[in-house]
Every structure is written in structure tokens, then in C-alpha cells.
Amino acid sequence: MKKLLIGSLLSLGVATVMTSCNNGEYDANPKVDQSGVMNPLDTTVPGLVYIGTMQGYIDGGMVLFSPAYYTVNADNNTRTIWATAKNDTVYWRSISLTVSNDNVGSRINDTLTSAVFTYSVYDTVRKVHKKYIASPTDKEIFKAVIRAVENNTMRGVFEGRLKNVEPILPVPDPNDTVTFKAMNFYVQKK
């Protein structure tokens, strides 16, 4: 009987401790409202990536960009998404997507018509820097879509083909292109 009483009290004590630990949602920074931030483990949302990252296929290979964030320039009313490839050794790759801030607003599933997309690649072995650009006139071959804008975060996807426009010397090969597929981003304002 004594063992049963001690076992019951021990079980009750453990249950009490476990339930007292659940005091609501954990918020790393209570001064910032993160209630609208998407759960990256939610498998019901297509193309969901962790906040501060961008991930997708470049010429068929999966590439993760981190850190990824966006800035707002009030002087010229633009919003720019910035990202650098994580764990690049031979190539240093970066992405920037600049768009009119008015074109973003709180749009959902809307194509960015004024976006200028730049993909920069620096080959550390050959010491060659290439730049691939898509401008608003290239919207047939390159498309960026905003899925959500909430609580100083932006989610979306872009895909398409970019042409090499730099280096100036040697002259870029017009057939030198890079193809992006399902490049999902989830960025926070910096």
C-alpha cells in the first residue's frame, strides 16, 4: 500500500510540473507582435520556408539563401529583398529583388509588375563576376508573386529565366541564362 501511495504521489507531482510548464505560446521578443508569423512546419501551405530564408531550384539544383530580409527606402519609395546563398564556397551568390513599395502594399497572390530582379554570381576560383537581371519588361519570362504581407514580413515565390548582362569584358554570352523554379521566400523587414 505504501508503494502505491508513493507511486501515486510521484505521478501526481510529475503531472503537476508538466502542466505548469505550459503557460502559453513562447515569444522570443515580447515587444514585437509575431502572431501573424507562419509556422514553418505547417505542411498545408505550399512552398513554406523558414522566416529569414529563401529556397528553391537554380538550374535544377536546390539552393538555400540565408540570411534573407527586406528593406524599405522611403526616399525613392522602393522595397528590396536581399539574400545570400548559405554555405557557398566556390561561388558567392546573392539575390536582390527591388519593387515599388506601392506595388506591394498588402497584396495577396499578386504578380509584381514593377520588379527588377538581380542574381549575382562571383566565381572565387576564376575571379569572374556575372550578373543576371530581369526587368519589368521581362515579365513573360520571369515572374514574382507575393503570397502574403503581414506584421513586417513578406512571403512569396519567383521563377523564370534570367540573362547574363555582365561582365562588360568579355562581352556576355546571350545564351548564358539561369533558370529559377519555385524559389520561395519568407523575409522580415530589417
C-alpha distance (Angstrom), angle and dihedral (degrees) to the residues before:
residue distance angle dihedral
M1 . . .
K2 3.79 . .
K3 3.85 90.9 .
L4 3.81 91.0 50.1
L5 3.81 91.7 50.9
I6 3.83 92.8 47.8
G7 3.84 91.3 46.0
S8 3.81 91.3 49.6
L9 3.82 92.6 48.7
L10 3.80 91.4 46.9
S11 3.84 91.2 50.0
L12 3.80 90.7 47.1
G13 3.80 90.9 49.6
V14 3.81 93.0 50.1
A15 3.83 91.0 47.4
T16 3.81 90.8 50.3
V17 3.81 92.3 50.2
M18 3.80 92.2 47.8
T19 3.80 94.7 50.5
S20 3.80 93.4 45.2
C21 3.83 89.7 57.8
N22 3.80 91.4 62.9
N23 3.78 101.2 82.0
G24 3.81 99.5 150.0
E25 3.77 135.3 -78.6
Y26 3.78 117.9 -18.4
D27 3.79 113.8 -121.4
A28 3.80 116.3 -173.7
N29 3.81 92.6 -158.7
P30 3.81 112.8 30.8
K31 3.84 91.5 -171.9
V32 3.83 91.5 66.0
D33 3.80 121.6 65.2
Q34 3.82 105.4 -129.5
S35 3.80 96.2 166.3
G36 3.81 91.9 112.9
V37 3.80 94.9 51.3
M38 3.78 111.0 115.9
N39 3.79 121.3 -118.6
P40 3.84 106.1 -114.5
L41 3.80 90.2 -151.1
D42 3.81 92.7 60.0
T43 3.80 103.6 113.1
T44 3.81 93.6 -170.7
V45 3.82 93.0 75.4
P46 3.84 112.3 76.9
G47 3.79 117.6 -126.3
L48 3.77 95.3 5.5
V49 3.81 114.9 170.8
Y50 3.80 132.5 176.6
I51 3.78 118.5 -82.8
G52 3.80 111.2 -91.5
T53 3.80 93.8 29.4
M54 3.77 141.9 96.1
Q55 3.79 121.8 -160.9
G56 3.77 136.4 175.7
Y57 3.79 146.3 104.6
I58 3.80 124.7 -53.5
D59 3.80 112.0 -173.1
G60 3.80 88.6 -20.0
G61 3.83 97.8 -51.5
M62 3.81 123.5 107.8
V63 3.83 112.6 -116.6
L64 3.81 127.8 -174.9
F65 3.79 118.9 -152.6
S66 3.79 116.7 -160.2
P67 2.96 134.5 -166.7
A68 3.79 97.2 37.8
Y69 3.80 123.7 166.9
Y70 3.79 141.9 140.9
T71 3.79 134.8 -121.1
V72 3.80 131.4 -160.4
N73 3.80 120.4 -140.5
A74 3.80 107.4 -156.9
D75 3.82 93.2 -172.1
N76 3.79 95.3 65.6
N77 3.84 97.0 18.2
T78 3.81 96.0 -120.0
R79 3.76 134.9 139.0
T80 3.82 119.2 -151.0
I81 3.79 128.7 -167.0
W82 3.82 113.6 -151.5
A83 3.80 127.8 -167.5
T84 3.80 138.9 162.5
A85 3.79 126.1 -159.8
K86 3.77 114.5 -102.9
N87 3.83 118.2 -123.7
D88 3.81 96.1 5.2
T89 3.81 110.5 166.2
V90 3.80 109.2 161.7
Y91 3.81 96.0 23.7
W92 3.78 127.7 39.9
R93 3.79 105.6 -152.5
S94 3.77 129.2 -174.8
I95 3.79 137.1 173.4
S96 3.77 132.5 -153.9
L97 3.79 127.5 -179.8
T98 3.80 115.8 -172.2
V99 3.77 121.9 -169.9
S100 3.79 138.2 162.8
N101 3.79 108.4 -87.6
D102 3.82 89.3 -134.9
N103 3.81 88.9 56.9
V104 3.83 91.3 59.9
G105 3.79 104.8 43.6
S106 3.79 109.9 135.2
R107 3.80 95.4 -41.1
I108 3.78 121.2 154.5
N109 3.82 122.9 -155.8
D110 3.79 90.4 -6.5
T111 3.81 125.1 144.0
L112 3.79 114.9 -123.9
T113 3.79 104.5 -124.7
S114 3.81 98.0 -177.9
A115 3.81 98.7 46.1
V116 3.80 123.2 133.0
F117 3.79 110.9 -161.4
T118 3.83 123.3 -163.5
Y119 3.80 127.3 -173.0
S120 3.79 113.3 -171.7
V121 3.83 123.5 -166.2
Y122 3.79 125.3 -174.4
D123 3.81 116.5 -169.8
T124 3.82 104.7 -149.1
V125 3.81 93.0 -165.2
R126 3.80 100.4 49.7
K127 3.83 93.2 28.4
V128 3.81 92.0 -129.4
H129 3.80 123.4 144.8
K130 3.82 117.8 -158.6
K131 3.75 127.5 -175.4
Y132 3.81 125.1 -161.0
I133 3.81 118.0 -165.9
A134 3.80 137.7 -174.6
S135 3.79 117.4 -170.4
P136 3.82 130.1 -169.0
T137 3.82 89.0 -88.3
D138 3.83 88.7 62.9
K139 3.82 94.4 60.4
E140 3.81 90.7 121.6
I141 3.82 91.9 62.8
F142 3.81 99.6 30.1
K143 3.81 127.5 40.4
A144 3.81 133.1 -179.3
V145 3.81 119.5 -168.0
I146 3.80 127.1 -168.8
R147 3.82 112.0 -143.0
A148 3.81 98.4 -179.6
V149 3.80 142.6 -4.1
E150 3.81 112.8 -165.7
N151 3.81 140.0 142.1
N152 3.83 93.7 -3.7
T153 3.82 91.9 -50.1
M154 3.80 131.8 111.0
R155 3.79 129.0 -159.9
G156 3.76 127.3 -171.9
V157 3.76 149.5 115.5
F158 3.77 138.0 -114.1
E159 3.76 134.1 -168.1
G160 3.76 141.2 164.8
R161 3.77 142.1 87.7
L162 3.80 127.8 -57.8
K163 3.81 128.8 -161.0
N164 3.78 125.5 -135.7
V165 3.83 109.4 -111.0
E166 3.83 100.8 166.9
P167 3.02 154.0 85.1
I168 3.78 97.3 62.4
L169 3.81 90.5 -150.2
P170 2.92 118.4 66.9
V171 3.78 94.3 32.6
P172 3.85 110.1 -109.3
D173 3.78 117.0 -102.6
P174 3.85 107.9 -116.1
N175 3.81 88.5 -145.2
D176 3.81 92.0 56.3
T177 3.81 102.8 104.7
V178 3.79 137.5 154.9
T179 3.81 122.2 -146.0
F180 3.80 121.8 -148.1
K181 3.79 121.0 -164.0
A182 3.82 127.8 -176.2
M183 3.82 94.0 -15.0
N184 3.81 98.9 175.9
F185 3.78 120.7 -167.4
Y186 3.79 135.0 -169.3
V187 3.79 110.5 -177.6
Q188 3.77 136.8 171.6
K189 3.79 127.9 -147.7
K190 3.78 114.6 -96.7
